[in-house]
Amino acid sequence: MSEISLESRARVFSALSDPTRLRLVEILAAEEELCGTQIAHRAGISIALLSHHWKVLSEAGVVTRERRGQRQFCKVDREVLEAAFAYVWPRSRIQSALTSKR
């Protein structure tokens, strides 16, 4: 797991504080990667609105984008999310909570 500064963690949590962006991350987390039209369709939002939210998520480091031809593909940067959450809920507590729910 990589280290992440306090400012970077704040940007991650700020980006995730918007319900639409949180939903986008949930959609992406369930897949390896998706193109913009797939994400917008699944989230029920326009491409223009997706573009706005993508920018915020990208700047926070939560997602990465890659252009292939005329399409942009996006995926969650799981290392950034894990690093941000590790400070507020260490991995041992996460594993313990998941195990106790079974």
Backbone torsions as a table, in degrees:
resi	resn	phi	psi	omega
1	MET	NA	137.4	-178.5
2	SER	-88.8	155.6	176.0
3	GLU	-77.5	151.3	179.6
4	ILE	-142.9	134.1	-176.3
5	SER	-70.1	163.0	177.8
6	LEU	-59.3	-42.7	179.7
7	GLU	-63.2	-41.0	178.7
8	SER	-65.9	-40.5	177.5
9	ARG	-63.1	-40.3	178.5
10	ALA	-61.8	-39.4	178.5
11	ARG	-65.7	-39.3	178.3
12	VAL	-61.1	-51.1	-177.3
13	PHE	-67.7	-33.6	176.1
14	SER	-64.1	-44.0	179.2
15	ALA	-63.3	-37.0	-178.4
16	LEU	-80.2	-8.6	-176.8
17	SER	-75.9	-13.1	177.8
18	ASP	-87.9	128.9	-177.3
19	PRO	-57.3	-38.5	-179.7
20	THR	-67.5	-43.6	179.8
21	ARG	-66.6	-38.4	177.3
22	LEU	-61.8	-42.2	177.8
23	ARG	-62.6	-41.0	178.4
24	LEU	-61.2	-42.3	178.8
25	VAL	-65.3	-39.9	177.5
26	GLU	-62.4	-42.4	178.3
27	ILE	-62.2	-47.0	-178.7
28	LEU	-68.0	-34.7	-178.7
29	ALA	-64.3	-25.5	-179.7
30	ALA	-80.8	-10.3	-177.4
31	GLU	-126.8	163.3	173.8
32	GLU	-70.2	-50.1	175.0
33	GLU	-162.3	158.1	178.7
34	LEU	-140.5	154.6	173.7
35	CYS	-85.9	163.4	-175.3
36	GLY	-55.1	-43.4	-178.2
37	THR	-65.5	-36.2	178.1
38	GLN	-65.4	-43.6	-179.2
39	ILE	-64.4	-48.4	-179.2
40	ALA	-59.4	-43.1	180.0
41	HIS	-62.1	-48.5	-178.3
42	ARG	-64.9	-33.6	-179.0
43	ALA	-85.6	-12.9	-179.5
44	GLY	71.3	35.4	179.4
45	ILE	-126.9	165.4	179.0
46	SER	-77.9	161.6	176.2
47	ILE	-62.3	-38.2	179.2
48	ALA	-61.2	-44.3	179.0
49	LEU	-68.2	-39.5	176.8
50	LEU	-58.7	-43.9	-179.5
51	SER	-57.8	-43.1	177.8
52	HIS	-60.5	-49.3	-177.5
53	HIS	-68.9	-36.3	176.7
54	TRP	-57.7	-42.7	-178.4
55	LYS	-61.0	-46.7	-180.0
56	VAL	-62.5	-46.4	-179.8
57	LEU	-64.7	-38.6	179.0
58	SER	-66.5	-45.3	-179.7
59	GLU	-63.6	-29.3	177.6
60	ALA	-81.9	-9.8	-179.8
61	GLY	84.2	7.0	-176.8
62	VAL	-73.0	-35.2	179.6
63	VAL	-129.1	158.3	172.1
64	THR	-119.1	146.5	179.9
65	ARG	-122.8	146.7	178.3
66	GLU	-140.9	127.4	178.2
67	ARG	-86.9	131.8	174.1
68	ARG	-131.9	105.1	-175.5
69	GLY	65.3	-127.2	-179.9
70	GLN	-91.2	-1.7	-177.4
71	ARG	-107.8	151.6	172.5
72	GLN	-113.4	132.9	178.4
73	PHE	-109.8	147.5	-174.0
74	CYS	-134.1	145.7	172.9
75	LYS	-147.4	156.6	179.6
76	VAL	-75.1	137.5	172.0
77	ASP	-89.6	92.7	-174.6
78	ARG	-63.1	-31.1	178.9
79	GLU	-64.9	-40.6	178.9
80	VAL	-64.7	-45.7	179.4
81	LEU	-62.7	-44.4	180.0
82	GLU	-62.2	-42.8	179.7
83	ALA	-63.9	-41.3	-179.9
84	ALA	-65.8	-44.8	-177.5
85	PHE	-74.8	-22.3	-178.3
86	ALA	-61.6	-28.9	-179.3
87	TYR	-77.5	-27.3	-179.3
88	VAL	-100.3	-21.2	178.2
89	TRP	-151.6	91.7	-175.8
90	PRO	-56.9	151.8	-176.7
91	ARG	-51.4	-39.4	-179.4
92	SER	-61.2	-37.0	178.2
93	ARG	-72.1	-36.4	178.5
94	ILE	-63.9	-49.3	179.8
95	GLN	-59.7	-41.6	179.2
96	SER	-63.3	-42.7	-179.7
97	ALA	-66.0	-40.7	179.2
98	LEU	-67.0	-39.8	179.9
99	THR	-66.5	-39.2	-177.4
100	SER	-71.7	-19.6	179.7
101	LYS	-79.5	-15.1	-177.4
102	ARG	-78.5	NA	NA
